[in-house]
Protein backbone atom coordinates (compact mmCIF):
# COMPACT_ATOMS: atom_id res chain seq x y z
CA UNK A 1 0.00 0.00 0.00
CA UNK A 2 1.51 3.32 -1.08
CA UNK A 3 1.60 6.41 1.11
CA UNK A 4 -1.44 8.09 -0.48
CA UNK A 5 -3.63 5.01 -0.05
CA UNK A 6 -2.42 4.56 3.53
CA UNK A 7 -3.21 8.19 4.33
CA UNK A 8 -6.70 7.87 2.87
CA UNK A 9 -7.30 4.69 4.85
CA UNK A 10 -6.17 6.52 7.99
CA UNK A 11 -8.62 9.33 7.22
CA UNK A 12 -11.43 6.80 6.82
CA UNK A 13 -10.64 4.84 9.98
CA UNK A 14 -10.03 8.03 11.94
CA UNK A 15 -13.38 9.63 11.10
CA UNK A 16 -15.42 7.72 13.73
CA UNK A 17 -12.71 8.56 16.26
CA UNK A 18 -12.94 12.22 15.32
CA UNK A 19 -16.70 12.27 15.88
CA UNK A 20 -16.29 10.76 19.34
CA UNK A 21 -13.47 13.18 20.12
CA UNK A 22 -15.65 16.19 19.37
CA UNK A 23 -18.35 15.03 21.80
CA UNK A 24 -15.90 14.34 24.63
CA UNK A 25 -13.85 17.51 24.04
CA UNK A 26 -17.05 19.57 24.05
CA UNK A 27 -17.62 18.53 27.67
CA UNK A 28 -13.95 19.11 28.43
CA UNK A 29 -14.38 22.66 27.20
CA UNK A 30 -16.60 23.45 30.20
CA UNK A 31 -13.72 22.67 32.54
CA UNK A 32 -11.38 24.75 30.36
CA UNK A 33 -13.85 27.62 30.68
CA UNK A 34 -13.60 27.38 34.48
CA UNK A 35 -9.85 27.83 34.14
CA UNK A 36 -10.41 31.08 32.31
CA UNK A 37 -9.12 29.83 28.95
CA UNK A 38 -10.26 31.65 25.83
CA UNK A 39 -11.66 29.61 22.90
CA UNK A 40 -8.39 30.09 21.00
CA UNK A 41 -6.30 29.00 23.99
CA UNK A 42 -8.51 25.96 24.46
CA UNK A 43 -8.17 25.06 20.78
CA UNK A 44 -4.38 25.33 20.83
CA UNK A 45 -4.07 23.49 24.14
CA UNK A 46 -6.21 20.56 23.00
CA UNK A 47 -4.59 20.45 19.54
CA UNK A 48 -1.16 19.83 21.04
CA UNK A 49 -2.27 17.72 24.04
CA UNK A 50 -5.07 15.41 22.83
CA UNK A 51 -5.46 13.65 26.16
CA UNK A 52 -8.79 13.77 27.97
CA UNK A 53 -7.49 12.54 31.34
CA UNK A 54 -4.35 14.66 31.09
CA UNK A 55 -6.20 17.85 30.18
CA UNK A 56 -8.89 17.27 32.77
CA UNK A 57 -6.25 16.70 35.45
CA UNK A 58 -4.34 19.84 34.53
CA UNK A 59 -7.50 21.96 34.34
CA UNK A 60 -8.54 20.67 37.76
CA UNK A 61 -5.19 21.71 39.23
CA UNK A 62 -5.35 25.11 37.56
CA UNK A 63 -8.78 25.75 39.09
CA UNK A 64 -7.26 24.85 42.47
CA UNK A 65 -4.33 27.26 41.89
CA UNK A 66 -1.85 24.40 42.13
CA UNK A 67 1.85 25.00 41.60
CA UNK A 68 3.83 24.34 38.43
CA UNK A 69 5.44 21.21 39.85
CA UNK A 70 2.05 19.66 40.60
CA UNK A 71 0.82 20.45 37.08
CA UNK A 72 3.94 18.97 35.47
CA UNK A 73 3.76 15.88 37.67
CA UNK A 74 0.08 15.37 36.86
CA UNK A 75 0.80 15.65 33.14
CA UNK A 76 3.61 13.10 33.35
CA UNK A 77 1.60 10.61 35.40
CA UNK A 78 -1.60 10.78 33.36
CA UNK A 79 0.19 10.68 30.00
CA UNK A 80 2.93 8.17 30.80
CA UNK A 81 0.98 5.43 29.02
CA UNK A 82 1.75 7.09 25.68
CA UNK A 83 5.42 6.28 26.18
CA UNK A 84 4.50 2.60 26.38
CA UNK A 85 2.20 2.87 23.36
CA UNK A 86 4.91 4.57 21.28
CA UNK A 87 7.37 1.87 22.28
CA UNK A 88 4.95 -0.82 21.16
CA UNK A 89 4.35 0.95 17.83
CA UNK A 90 8.09 1.16 17.22
CA UNK A 91 8.02 -2.62 16.74
CA UNK A 92 5.50 -2.24 13.90
CA UNK A 93 7.72 -0.14 11.63
CA UNK A 94 9.70 -1.45 8.71
CA UNK A 95 13.42 -1.37 9.52
CA UNK A 96 14.00 1.28 6.83
CA UNK A 97 11.42 3.71 8.27
CA UNK A 98 13.17 7.10 8.79
CA UNK A 99 13.66 8.30 12.35
CA UNK A 100 11.74 11.53 11.72
CA UNK A 101 8.61 9.63 10.69
CA UNK A 102 8.91 7.40 13.76
CA UNK A 103 9.06 10.50 15.99
CA UNK A 104 6.09 12.10 14.24
CA UNK A 105 4.01 8.95 14.73
CA UNK A 106 4.88 9.07 18.43
CA UNK A 107 3.57 12.65 18.53
CA UNK A 108 0.31 11.49 16.93
CA UNK A 109 -0.41 8.73 19.44
CA UNK A 110 -3.64 8.75 21.43
CA UNK A 111 -5.44 5.75 22.93
CA UNK A 112 -7.69 5.31 19.90
CA UNK A 113 -5.09 6.07 17.25
CA UNK A 114 -2.77 3.58 18.92
CA UNK A 115 -5.54 1.00 18.79
CA UNK A 116 -6.06 1.24 15.03
CA UNK A 117 -2.33 1.67 14.31
CA UNK A 118 -1.24 -1.40 16.24
CA UNK A 119 -3.94 -3.39 14.40
CA UNK A 120 -2.61 -2.29 10.99
CA UNK A 121 -1.76 -5.42 9.01
CA UNK A 122 1.95 -6.03 8.54
CA UNK A 123 4.41 -3.18 8.89
CA UNK A 124 2.80 0.11 9.93
CA UNK A 125 2.87 2.75 7.21
CA UNK A 126 3.37 6.06 9.08
CA UNK A 127 1.01 7.80 6.68
CA UNK A 128 -1.86 5.69 7.98
CA UNK A 129 -1.35 7.14 11.45
CA UNK A 130 -0.87 10.60 9.94
CA UNK A 131 -4.24 10.29 8.21
CA UNK A 132 -6.03 9.30 11.42
CA UNK A 133 -4.30 12.17 13.19
CA UNK A 134 -5.22 14.68 10.47
CA UNK A 135 -8.96 14.05 10.81
CA UNK A 136 -9.26 13.43 14.56
CA UNK A 137 -7.03 16.10 16.10
CA UNK A 138 -8.82 19.16 14.61
CA UNK A 139 -12.16 17.77 15.81
CA UNK A 140 -10.77 17.27 19.32
CA UNK A 141 -9.46 20.84 19.43
CA UNK A 142 -12.62 22.22 17.85
CA UNK A 143 -14.73 20.37 20.41
CA UNK A 144 -12.86 22.01 23.28
CA UNK A 145 -13.16 25.43 21.69
CA UNK A 146 -16.89 24.93 21.09
CA UNK A 147 -17.37 23.81 24.69
CA UNK A 148 -15.67 26.97 25.96
CA UNK A 149 -17.88 29.12 23.74
CA UNK A 150 -21.00 27.25 24.89
CA UNK A 151 -19.91 27.65 28.49
CA UNK A 152 -19.77 31.41 27.96
CA UNK A 153 -23.17 31.64 26.27
CA UNK A 154 -25.37 29.01 27.92
CA UNK A 155 -26.96 29.61 31.34
CA UNK A 156 -24.93 28.41 34.32
CA UNK A 157 -27.47 25.70 35.18
CA UNK A 158 -27.28 24.18 31.70
CA UNK A 159 -23.49 24.29 31.71
CA UNK A 160 -23.47 22.56 35.09
CA UNK A 161 -25.81 19.87 33.80
CA UNK A 162 -23.79 19.29 30.63
CA UNK A 163 -20.59 19.06 32.68
CA UNK A 164 -21.92 15.77 34.05
CA UNK A 165 -21.11 14.27 30.64
CA UNK A 166 -17.41 14.54 31.47
CA UNK A 167 -17.85 12.42 34.58
CA UNK A 168 -19.88 9.99 32.49
CA UNK A 169 -16.89 9.72 30.18
CA UNK A 170 -14.64 8.63 33.04
CA UNK A 171 -17.23 6.14 34.28
CA UNK A 172 -17.41 4.71 30.76
CA UNK A 173 -13.62 4.34 30.82
CA UNK A 174 -13.31 2.52 34.14
CA UNK A 175 -16.42 0.31 34.20
CA UNK A 176 -15.76 -1.98 31.16
CA UNK A 177 -12.17 -2.94 32.13
CA UNK A 178 -13.27 -3.32 35.78
CA UNK A 179 -15.84 -5.90 34.69
CA UNK A 180 -13.29 -7.82 32.62
CA UNK A 181 -10.42 -7.70 35.10
CA UNK A 182 -11.01 -8.21 38.81
CA UNK A 183 -7.68 -6.61 39.71
CA UNK A 184 -8.63 -3.38 37.92
CA UNK A 185 -12.01 -3.35 39.67
CA UNK A 186 -10.34 -3.71 43.06
CA UNK A 187 -7.86 -0.94 42.23
CA UNK A 188 -10.73 1.38 41.27
CA UNK A 189 -12.60 0.68 44.52
CA UNK A 190 -9.41 1.14 46.56
CA UNK A 191 -8.71 4.46 44.81
CA UNK A 192 -12.19 5.74 45.71
CA UNK A 193 -11.76 4.63 49.31
CA UNK A 194 -8.28 6.09 49.76
CA UNK A 195 -9.31 9.35 48.10
CA UNK A 196 -12.12 9.73 50.61
CA UNK A 197 -9.81 8.88 53.52
CA UNK A 198 -7.14 11.33 52.34
CA UNK A 199 -9.66 14.16 52.30
CA UNK A 200 -11.52 13.38 55.51
CA UNK A 201 -9.10 11.85 58.02
CA UNK A 202 -7.61 14.48 60.35
CA UNK A 203 -4.19 12.81 60.48
CA UNK A 204 -3.71 13.27 56.72
CA UNK A 205 -5.52 16.59 56.34
CA UNK A 206 -3.13 18.20 58.82
CA UNK A 207 -0.38 18.09 56.18
CA UNK A 208 -2.38 20.62 54.12
CA UNK A 209 -1.84 18.76 50.84
CA UNK A 210 -3.73 20.07 47.84
CA UNK A 211 -6.26 17.86 46.11
CA UNK A 212 -3.97 17.68 43.10
CA UNK A 213 -1.01 16.50 45.19
CA UNK A 214 -3.18 13.86 46.87
CA UNK A 215 -4.35 12.63 43.47
CA UNK A 216 -0.78 12.34 42.19
CA UNK A 217 0.41 10.47 45.30
CA UNK A 218 -2.50 8.06 45.23
CA UNK A 219 -2.08 7.45 41.51
CA UNK A 220 1.57 6.51 41.91
CA UNK A 221 1.05 4.37 45.02
CA UNK A 222 -2.03 2.48 43.81
CA UNK A 223 -0.75 1.86 40.26
CA UNK A 224 2.67 0.71 41.50
CA UNK A 225 1.13 -1.58 44.12
CA UNK A 226 -1.28 -3.07 41.59
CA UNK A 227 1.56 -3.65 39.13
CA UNK A 228 3.58 -5.52 41.76
CA UNK A 229 0.70 -7.60 43.12
CA UNK A 230 -0.97 -8.35 39.79
CA UNK A 231 1.50 -7.76 36.91
CA UNK A 232 0.16 -7.85 33.36
CA UNK A 233 2.03 -10.39 31.24
CA UNK A 234 2.34 -9.54 27.55
CA UNK A 235 3.58 -11.48 24.58
CA UNK A 236 5.90 -9.24 22.58
CA UNK A 237 5.73 -11.64 19.65
CA UNK A 238 2.05 -10.77 19.17
CA UNK A 239 3.06 -7.25 18.13
CA UNK A 240 5.11 -8.60 15.24
CA UNK A 241 2.37 -10.82 13.89
C-alpha positions as CSV (number, residue, x, y, z in Angstrom):
1,X,0.0,0.0,0.0
2,X,1.5,3.3,-1.1
3,X,1.6,6.4,1.1
4,X,-1.4,8.1,-0.5
5,X,-3.6,5.0,0.0
6,X,-2.4,4.6,3.5
7,X,-3.2,8.2,4.3
8,X,-6.7,7.9,2.9
9,X,-7.3,4.7,4.8
10,X,-6.2,6.5,8.0
11,X,-8.6,9.3,7.2
12,X,-11.4,6.8,6.8
13,X,-10.6,4.8,10.0
14,X,-10.0,8.0,11.9
15,X,-13.4,9.6,11.1
16,X,-15.4,7.7,13.7
17,X,-12.7,8.6,16.3
18,X,-12.9,12.2,15.3
19,X,-16.7,12.3,15.9
20,X,-16.3,10.8,19.3
21,X,-13.5,13.2,20.1
22,X,-15.6,16.2,19.4
23,X,-18.4,15.0,21.8
24,X,-15.9,14.3,24.6
25,X,-13.9,17.5,24.0
26,X,-17.1,19.6,24.1
27,X,-17.6,18.5,27.7
28,X,-13.9,19.1,28.4
29,X,-14.4,22.7,27.2
30,X,-16.6,23.5,30.2
31,X,-13.7,22.7,32.5
32,X,-11.4,24.7,30.4
33,X,-13.8,27.6,30.7
34,X,-13.6,27.4,34.5
35,X,-9.8,27.8,34.1
36,X,-10.4,31.1,32.3
37,X,-9.1,29.8,28.9
38,X,-10.3,31.7,25.8
39,X,-11.7,29.6,22.9
40,X,-8.4,30.1,21.0
41,X,-6.3,29.0,24.0
42,X,-8.5,26.0,24.5
43,X,-8.2,25.1,20.8
44,X,-4.4,25.3,20.8
45,X,-4.1,23.5,24.1
46,X,-6.2,20.6,23.0
47,X,-4.6,20.4,19.5
48,X,-1.2,19.8,21.0
49,X,-2.3,17.7,24.0
50,X,-5.1,15.4,22.8
51,X,-5.5,13.6,26.2
52,X,-8.8,13.8,28.0
53,X,-7.5,12.5,31.3
54,X,-4.3,14.7,31.1
55,X,-6.2,17.8,30.2
56,X,-8.9,17.3,32.8
57,X,-6.3,16.7,35.5
58,X,-4.3,19.8,34.5
59,X,-7.5,22.0,34.3
60,X,-8.5,20.7,37.8
61,X,-5.2,21.7,39.2
62,X,-5.4,25.1,37.6
63,X,-8.8,25.8,39.1
64,X,-7.3,24.9,42.5
65,X,-4.3,27.3,41.9
66,X,-1.8,24.4,42.1
67,X,1.9,25.0,41.6
68,X,3.8,24.3,38.4
69,X,5.4,21.2,39.9
70,X,2.0,19.7,40.6
71,X,0.8,20.4,37.1
72,X,3.9,19.0,35.5
73,X,3.8,15.9,37.7
74,X,0.1,15.4,36.9
75,X,0.8,15.7,33.1
76,X,3.6,13.1,33.4
77,X,1.6,10.6,35.4
78,X,-1.6,10.8,33.4
79,X,0.2,10.7,30.0
80,X,2.9,8.2,30.8
81,X,1.0,5.4,29.0
82,X,1.8,7.1,25.7
83,X,5.4,6.3,26.2
84,X,4.5,2.6,26.4
85,X,2.2,2.9,23.4
86,X,4.9,4.6,21.3
87,X,7.4,1.9,22.3
88,X,4.9,-0.8,21.2
89,X,4.4,0.9,17.8
90,X,8.1,1.2,17.2
91,X,8.0,-2.6,16.7
92,X,5.5,-2.2,13.9
93,X,7.7,-0.1,11.6
94,X,9.7,-1.4,8.7
95,X,13.4,-1.4,9.5
96,X,14.0,1.3,6.8
97,X,11.4,3.7,8.3
98,X,13.2,7.1,8.8
99,X,13.7,8.3,12.4
100,X,11.7,11.5,11.7
101,X,8.6,9.6,10.7
102,X,8.9,7.4,13.8
103,X,9.1,10.5,16.0
104,X,6.1,12.1,14.2
105,X,4.0,9.0,14.7
106,X,4.9,9.1,18.4
107,X,3.6,12.7,18.5
108,X,0.3,11.5,16.9
109,X,-0.4,8.7,19.4
110,X,-3.6,8.7,21.4
111,X,-5.4,5.7,22.9
112,X,-7.7,5.3,19.9
113,X,-5.1,6.1,17.2
114,X,-2.8,3.6,18.9
115,X,-5.5,1.0,18.8
116,X,-6.1,1.2,15.0
117,X,-2.3,1.7,14.3
118,X,-1.2,-1.4,16.2
119,X,-3.9,-3.4,14.4
120,X,-2.6,-2.3,11.0
121,X,-1.8,-5.4,9.0
122,X,2.0,-6.0,8.5
123,X,4.4,-3.2,8.9
124,X,2.8,0.1,9.9
125,X,2.9,2.7,7.2
126,X,3.4,6.1,9.1
127,X,1.0,7.8,6.7
128,X,-1.9,5.7,8.0
129,X,-1.3,7.1,11.4
130,X,-0.9,10.6,9.9
131,X,-4.2,10.3,8.2
132,X,-6.0,9.3,11.4
133,X,-4.3,12.2,13.2
134,X,-5.2,14.7,10.5
135,X,-9.0,14.1,10.8
136,X,-9.3,13.4,14.6
137,X,-7.0,16.1,16.1
138,X,-8.8,19.2,14.6
139,X,-12.2,17.8,15.8
140,X,-10.8,17.3,19.3
141,X,-9.5,20.8,19.4
142,X,-12.6,22.2,17.8
143,X,-14.7,20.4,20.4
144,X,-12.9,22.0,23.3
145,X,-13.2,25.4,21.7
146,X,-16.9,24.9,21.1
147,X,-17.4,23.8,24.7
148,X,-15.7,27.0,26.0
149,X,-17.9,29.1,23.7
150,X,-21.0,27.3,24.9
151,X,-19.9,27.7,28.5
152,X,-19.8,31.4,28.0
153,X,-23.2,31.6,26.3
154,X,-25.4,29.0,27.9
155,X,-27.0,29.6,31.3
156,X,-24.9,28.4,34.3
157,X,-27.5,25.7,35.2
158,X,-27.3,24.2,31.7
159,X,-23.5,24.3,31.7
160,X,-23.5,22.6,35.1
161,X,-25.8,19.9,33.8
162,X,-23.8,19.3,30.6
163,X,-20.6,19.1,32.7
164,X,-21.9,15.8,34.0
165,X,-21.1,14.3,30.6
166,X,-17.4,14.5,31.5
167,X,-17.8,12.4,34.6
168,X,-19.9,10.0,32.5
169,X,-16.9,9.7,30.2
170,X,-14.6,8.6,33.0
171,X,-17.2,6.1,34.3
172,X,-17.4,4.7,30.8
173,X,-13.6,4.3,30.8
174,X,-13.3,2.5,34.1
175,X,-16.4,0.3,34.2
176,X,-15.8,-2.0,31.2
177,X,-12.2,-2.9,32.1
178,X,-13.3,-3.3,35.8
179,X,-15.8,-5.9,34.7
180,X,-13.3,-7.8,32.6
181,X,-10.4,-7.7,35.1
182,X,-11.0,-8.2,38.8
183,X,-7.7,-6.6,39.7
184,X,-8.6,-3.4,37.9
185,X,-12.0,-3.3,39.7
186,X,-10.3,-3.7,43.1
187,X,-7.9,-0.9,42.2
188,X,-10.7,1.4,41.3
189,X,-12.6,0.7,44.5
190,X,-9.4,1.1,46.6
191,X,-8.7,4.5,44.8
192,X,-12.2,5.7,45.7
193,X,-11.8,4.6,49.3
194,X,-8.3,6.1,49.8
195,X,-9.3,9.4,48.1
196,X,-12.1,9.7,50.6
197,X,-9.8,8.9,53.5
198,X,-7.1,11.3,52.3
199,X,-9.7,14.2,52.3
200,X,-11.5,13.4,55.5
201,X,-9.1,11.9,58.0
202,X,-7.6,14.5,60.4
203,X,-4.2,12.8,60.5
204,X,-3.7,13.3,56.7
205,X,-5.5,16.6,56.3
206,X,-3.1,18.2,58.8
207,X,-0.4,18.1,56.2
208,X,-2.4,20.6,54.1
209,X,-1.8,18.8,50.8
210,X,-3.7,20.1,47.8
211,X,-6.3,17.9,46.1
212,X,-4.0,17.7,43.1
213,X,-1.0,16.5,45.2
214,X,-3.2,13.9,46.9
215,X,-4.3,12.6,43.5
216,X,-0.8,12.3,42.2
217,X,0.4,10.5,45.3
218,X,-2.5,8.1,45.2
219,X,-2.1,7.4,41.5
220,X,1.6,6.5,41.9
221,X,1.1,4.4,45.0
222,X,-2.0,2.5,43.8
223,X,-0.8,1.9,40.3
224,X,2.7,0.7,41.5
225,X,1.1,-1.6,44.1
226,X,-1.3,-3.1,41.6
227,X,1.6,-3.6,39.1
228,X,3.6,-5.5,41.8
229,X,0.7,-7.6,43.1
230,X,-1.0,-8.3,39.8
231,X,1.5,-7.8,36.9
232,X,0.2,-7.9,33.4
233,X,2.0,-10.4,31.2
234,X,2.3,-9.5,27.5
235,X,3.6,-11.5,24.6
236,X,5.9,-9.2,22.6
237,X,5.7,-11.6,19.6
238,X,2.1,-10.8,19.2
239,X,3.1,-7.3,18.1
240,X,5.1,-8.6,15.2
241,X,2.4,-10.8,13.9
